[in-house]
Amino acid sequence: MARCSSGEIEPVMKGVLLTALAISLSSAAASARQTTVPKTGAWLGVLVTSACNADEAFNESPECFKIVPGATIALYDDTNRLMYSLAPQENVTGRLGDAVTVRGTLDEDTIHVVSTEPTSIGLLVGQKAPDFSARDEFGHVQTLETLKGANGTVLLFFRSADW
């Protein structure tokens, strides 16, 4: 290290050392922020084989619903187009192709399964729809009452339409 006649570190070297220290502290802070904290919750999706990828599952490839040696059961979230590993497999109830709700803890791309249950979609025949309001494609507010026709109403929602 270069020192001047008074024995102090030269100002240029002092600047280099301070810059190196700042970079080192910045790297440590960035790596601490990247640590993921497991998230507890519920995830909805379709049970598929882990040999299937998200694109194949989205396209409902028959290969996603076949038992593949060495593959496990995974969850395809069709809303976000994500695949999740499920562990332990013993806690996964249901068959390939079933729509389920998985409860547990998400750590990276693996859900540590506490329970799985069938997901019911829609209303039962004859069940009254709940009141709602939503804007249509023209920005007008629509409600159950404004959509009712003389013979009833059919209302469809496309969760993962790709247009």
N, C-alpha and C positions, 0 to 999 in steps of 0.2 A: 504494500500500500504506500502511496506517495504521501509524504508528510512535508509540510513547509518547515522553515527554520525554527518556528516556535513549537514544533512537535504536533501541531493539529493536522487532521486529515484535510487534504486540499478540497476546496468547494466543489470541483467537478466530481471527484470521487464520492463526496458526501451525497451529491445529487443522484449518482448512479446507484448507490446503496439504498437510498430512500425509495427510488423507483422500483428496484428489485423487491424490496419489502412490501410495497404497495401491491405489486402484481401478485406476490405470494399470498397476501391476505385476501385479495379479490378472488383468487382461484379457490381458496378454502371456503369462502362465503358462497360462491356459486355452486360448489359441489355439495354444500350443506343444504342449499335450497332444492337441489335435484332429488333429495331423498324423499321417496313417496311414503305417505302415511296411509296404512290400510283404511279403507272406507267401508263402513257397515251399511247395508241397505238391501234393496230388492231389485232384481233385474228381470225383465220380461223378454222372452224370445222363444226360439224353436230349438229343440234338441237335435243335433246333427253329429256326425262322426268327425273326430278331430282330423281325419284325413282330407276333409273338405275345407276349402278356403272361403272367405267372405263373398267373393264374386260368384262362386258356384252355389253357395247357399242362397244368395239374393236371387239367382236365376232358377232356384228350386231344382237343381240338378238331382236326378234320381240317385246319383252316386253318394250324395250327402246323407241318404237315409238307409244305406246298406251297412251291414256289419263288416268291418275291415279288420283283419288280424293285426294286432299290435296297436290299433287306434283306440281312443277312449271316446266317451260321450262329451261333447262340448256344447256351449250355448251360443247360438247366433242371434244377436240383437239386431232385428231388421229395421229398427228405427234409426240407429246410428251406424249400421253396417259394420258391426264389430263382432269378432269371435272371442269367446272367453273359454279358457280351460276350466274344468270343474274338478275340485278335489275335496274330500276323498270321493271316489267314484261310488262307494257304498251308500253315500247319502243322496245320490241322484236317483230319484224315482221317476219313472216314465219311460217311454219308448222313443226311438228316433222318429222325428216328425211331429212329436207332441208340442203344443204351445204350452209353456210353463212359466211360472214365477219362481225364481231362485232367490232364496234369502241366505245371506251370509256376509262375508267380508271380502272385499276386493283388494288384492295385493298385486300390483302390476297388471297382468292380463289373466290372472287366476282368481276365480271366486272360490273361497273356502266355504263350502256348502254346509249350511245348518239344516235347510229344508228345501224341498221342491214341491210345488202343488200345481195342478192344472190351472191354466188361465182361461177364464170364461170371457168370451168376446161377444159383445152385443147384448141385446135384450132377449128374454124368452118370448115365445109367441104369445101375443095377447098382453104382454107387460107394457104399461104406459111409460113412454119416454119422459125423462126429467126435463123440466123447463130449462132453457138455455138461450143465450144470445151470442151471435157471432157475425162478423162482417163478411159479406160475400165478395166476389171478385170485382164488384163495382164500388165497394166501400159502403154499401147499404147494410144496416143492421137487420139481421134476420133472427126470428125467434121461432119456437115451436108453433106458436099461434099463426104467425105470418106464412108459414110453410104448409099448414094443414090444408088438405084438399077435401073434396066431398067424400072420397073413398079412403081417406087416411093419407099417410105420408111415408115415403121411403127416403131415408137419408143415408148416404154413404160417405165414409171418410176413408181417404187413401193415405195410410200412414207412411208408406215408403215409395210413393209414386216417383218415377224417374222420367220426368218429361223435360 
